[in-house]
């Protein structure tokens, strides 16, 4: 049975995989803020950044486009709603393009970063402020991030199983959606219970200090560049 790729980590050797998780997270947050609050003239060049990064790491476009149809449809709905309310085609295009670029940037983070590495790096960074409570927060984040691909895999497997049994969404759409939702929720609860029991049986300590990925010159450079771009964006917004 086919497995989904979207929001799954792919073990590869590229510059994004080698980058520190916190550097990627900070870059994603800054990029999201800038692209979502900029004028259309700035948005369209910014959209090219995650696209270029995706080509550089050879993202499997065909599979990701097929699995991202929900976001594409949502962006079309946002485009139509923006045109109706704002009466500006350029602003509507920028609005939809910025949304899709943020989705692609998030996909790049998930594609090149293991959830446990991201959570541990964030916990180590926040531990300087919150102490051991930061690692408990990182544990919750790690479990949450780990559940995202599980949710996707569960949805795909159940949907494929229903198709194999001849279930049709067209003939009974409401009943099919209801049955699919109940099946996915039940499967997720079972998996979550198994996950929790496995952690407890191993004596897992949520607040225990954990090792994280080291910072190199390229990581520090990316973090500093992201902060500078954010400050420049704030200054430009105040001037305008």
Steps between C-alpha positions, in 0.01 A plus 500: 500500500640840400621733774476876495809719469360833607614614847727196524875513553706370207848378580716686249831683480441865416569842649161526673537163672843603628370832630424527874126450573475828691655690208236353268218570747605864548530544123153353450343728762668811358411404143138438597471839671661689212317330212162527673532872579676634191363681198438303178816645340703338779294181532556371147885502521482346849288213366796394287719430806334174622451393138872540433584314821264218404671459163845508663416209731318318218161487665277235332258753350257252344428318825484816708267678258266202501495489879466879534177529302316611816726805535468579129121492519509710817721758329252520209218562747708771666570655158132515406402639842773764478393607150138532610580700814796708381428526127877485434640217289862577594430498873301176466785334311751618761275376780470150352867487397617595849280229651636231267858619558453467878364149450801412283741648756335288772527192280870571451551517877317171555675339202850582628461490879430211734234591760711383793802705388286812462339451841832434674668800341212726595494358853871559543466859381204574728661327799715809554178686584258240636740238635385139499143604416626579150576131445147407608372747242737351244365152580142614436615660177686185395194282558278746312735520201537122498122461487463709182644237262312233695174686437580528129600134470187392685278710273665369185488135607135515607400688185679244280338214694154648445570542129613136479168394653307696238393790723394807301508857627286623211193289569492565877735795571374593849489145627840424345663802660343415836611136487850597385536755781390248764739237365795742496425626851468146637827394336681808635377438854622141485841610370527776762425251778771265371744794473432614858526146642835457322633821656383411851640147477845646423488739794495804274575828683350794314714759680833320457780693332571375147783538252438722201665577168803734525513846349744565217598818319235450233230460767600818681517684167148392405361601840669843490387559140141405588496738798646782290240447228226506761630827648525654152143395429382662824688820418362509145145444631539790748631733230217416263 
